[in-house]
Structures are given as structure tokens and as C-alpha cells.
Amino acid sequence: MLHDETFTYEVFVNPGIIHTLARYDYPNNHILHSLFIYFSTLFNNSEVFIRLPAFFFSLASLIMLFAFVRRFFGVAAALFALSLSALSYSQINYAHEARGYSMNIFFTLLSAYGIFSVLRDPLGKTSSYWKMYAAGAVLSLYTVPTTLFYLVSVWAFFLPYLCRLNSRDRRVLLHDWVKYHAIMIGATLLLYAPPIVFWYFYPDRIWWLGESTPQQPIQLLMYLQQVLAYLFSPFGDGSRMAMAGTAGLAVLGLILTTHDDKKKGFLLASLLFTPAVALLFSHKIVPERTILYLQPFIFILISVFLARIQVILKNKLSSAVFTAAILAGIGLSGYKTTYAEFMSQPDLSPKITASVLNKILRPDDAYFPAYGIDNNIRYYLSDNSKDVYMRMFEYKRDKMLNAKIKNGFQKIYCVFYDAPDFEKITRIYNIDQEILRRNYNPFMLYFQSGTVKLYVAERKIFPDKP
């Protein structure tokens, strides 16, 4: 498994449901997704069961997308949108990676289905659609908090829309708006009550209030380029030509949608401004994938354009040929860019390393893994070795870390892909370099298998002199 997957399982799921619900000192805990992993791994904690929730919600998001597009844009557009999404790099990637992004997409689409249905008949029987909008938004927020940007985009459209209504209609619609948003706020605060209590007792672990470097204009532009490359590269190649083509088709689809129905067009346009909202926040809080829920809406706009061309081709044969050609092109692009994803060999380094560590780690030893493979190794460690790792993980947060390193351990095992040095260790783990250098002999190669190299620093037998 990948680093983020094993980090989620080992830190937020495996220690117990209290950790799952309350511990939120890292953004990796997509709480609702972690809860699904917790219950699925009650049966078996293998990689398959850890990844099952993401896989099932990936399939569910495709069904939700098809239902959404068919209701509001027609069957032809639904078919194109389903094909684009099913074969997109991000959909395939997060269908087999134990992260909460496929769940986030599903609940955002559920919420969008509700609010678009309300817009279709604002003064009709909309209570069930308001509930759908509110439930989807709350559950999406409980999975990935940056869903707030989606809500900001909806509000940016809806509030001006309310102002355009006559006073009677505005009063009726505003009543529902306030009522269901009050429910959403209450439900969200209730769900996040355990993390809020956690932050109250551990204020130093509020990750989203950490220090951030002020972003320069050029940095913001580079970040925006990364976001757009992520959203407008459906098949993951990231080329400028692919981005420009995708963006162009989406703009044409938006123009057609706005021409047919201004409410739907302006709401979709408002959603596409979400990356601009994200620029107001630290890159630390808003990596590109946290607004991945926007990509289905881009696929919808492209599909609207493709479906319109299909209608223009009145001849049934030419329409069928066009549809087949588009679907074949989508299929080939998806196959080309995702083939490596399926054919790539799993990295055996964590398993090899863990098997060695399981044999040599003792309670008085310390294990410092190199960043990027640490939790992958931890997943495969035995319980005894895992206890050693857990102590080291917690020591990383301990202000007395240097003193414990100085007085406590007999050997330090470090896993690296290249020869380590004291400077690198101290930089990664914030350990006083002089304490480490005075108390331990240099690292010696202990074990090697392929790219895996296990280095050991033995404690010096003479005491540290003042």
C-alpha cells in the first residue's frame, strides 16, 4: 500500500474507533472514510478490505453521476459523462487507493442532485431534495472538509438568485434555505465534536492553524496551474494540449448549458470558480486532490457539448458513428494513460524491510524510517516491532525527544534507499545532531536486498562527557 493509505490505517483506524472519531492532528484522517475502513477491517485487515470502501464508493459515484446527468442533461450526455469519468486517471487511481476522495465525489454529486432539483421547481414539493442536498453536503464535509469550497460556490450563485425573485417567492425559498443550512451547520458541528474536543486538549495539534509561508503572486499562479492541470487532465497526462482541449470543450458546454437554462449554467459556472476560492488558503491545506470533486462537473460540461453535436448529426448512421468514435477515443485514452497503473509491480521494499526488522528489533532499540515508506513498513511489522515504532512515532512529538535519544536506546535502525548521514536524520526527525553524533557510532550497512538498505548506528560504550 501507499504511504497515505497505511498512515490512515495505522494511525487513525488500527488504534481503535476513538482514534478514528477524535484524532485529527493530520489531514489524512478522512473521518467518514476511516470509519468505513474500521468496520470493513473488523472482518479482515488485509489490503483488500482496507481498500474496499474506496472501491465501492468509486462505483457508487459513477452510478450517481449517470443518474444526475440523465435527469438534468439527457441520456446521451449521461453516457458520455459516464465514459469520461469511468476511464479517467483520478477515478481509477482513487478506486483502488484507500483514501476518501471517491466518497467525497459521491456525496458531492448527491448534494448537487438535490440543489439542482430544487432549482428545477423552487416553489414545488422540494423538501426531499433539500434533505438530499443537506445530507450530501454534511457527509462530504465529514469526509473531506474542503467540500466547504463547493458550498461557497453554491452560495455565491444562490444568494443573488434569491434577490431576483419577487418578495413572496423569496420568502418561501429563503425559509427552506435557512432551515436546511441550520440543520447542516448543527449536524456538521455534532459530527466534528470529537475532533474539537481533541483540539481543545491538544491545541498544538491543530494542523490547519500551523504556520504558513505567505504566498507570493508567482507561487499562487504556479499553484493554480497545478490545480488546473489536475482537473483538466482527465487521463493524467498533464500536457498543455490536453488541458487546453479539455478546458475548451468545457467552456463550449457551459455556453450551451447557459443558453438552454441560465440557472443550471450559472450554477455550474460558479462551481468552476472553486479553484479561485482555494487560492485564498494555504497550499498546505488545499492540495489539488482535495477539490477533485469538481472534475465530474467538467466532464458533464464536455458531455453536454458532445451530446449537442450528436443531435446536430440528424442522420442516425452518422450519429452512431460519431458516438462510437468518441467512446472509442475515450477508451483508448483511458487505456493508454492508466495501463501503467494496472501493470506496475507493487513495491516489495516495505515487506522486505519489515521482515528483517521483525527479526532484529528489541524493546531497547529505536527504528527511524525514511519519510515516504515509514507507514508502509509499519503495516507489515509484527506487534512487538510495531510497539517499538509507535514509541518512536510519539517521541517525534515529544519535547524531551533529544534527552530520550541520549539516554534510552541501544541501537538505531534506519531504513534508506541511499546511505544515510547524521545530518539527514536530524533534519527529518528534528533531533539534536551533536547528541546523536556524540552518542552513536556512524551508520553501518546491516542488510541489503535490491534497493532496500538497512543501516544501523550502534550506541557508543563510553558515557557522554560534559
Secondary structure, DSSP 8 states (H G I E B T S, - for coil): --HHHHHIIIIIITT-HHHHHH--SSTT--HHHHHHHHHHTTT--SHHHHHHHHHHHHHHHHHHHHHHHHHHH-HHHHHHHHHHHHTSHHHHHHHSSSSSHHHHHHHHHHHHHHHHHHHHSTTSS-HHHHHHHHHHHHHHHHH-GGGHHHHHHHHHHHHHHHHTS-HHHHHHHHHHHHHHHHHHHHHHHHHTHHHHHHHHH-GGG-GGGS------HHHHHHHHHHHHHHHS-TTS---HHHHHHHHHHHHHHHHHHHHH-HHHHHHHHHHHTHHHHHTTS-TTT--GGGGGGGHHHHHHHHHHHHHHHHHH--SHHHHHHHHHHHHHHHHHHHHHHHHHHHHS----HHHHHHHHHHHH--TT-EEEE-TTTHHHHHHHS-HHHHHHHHHHHHHTT-TTHHHHHHHS-SEEEEEESS---HHHHHHHHT--HHHHHHHB---EEEEEETTEEEEEEEB-SS----
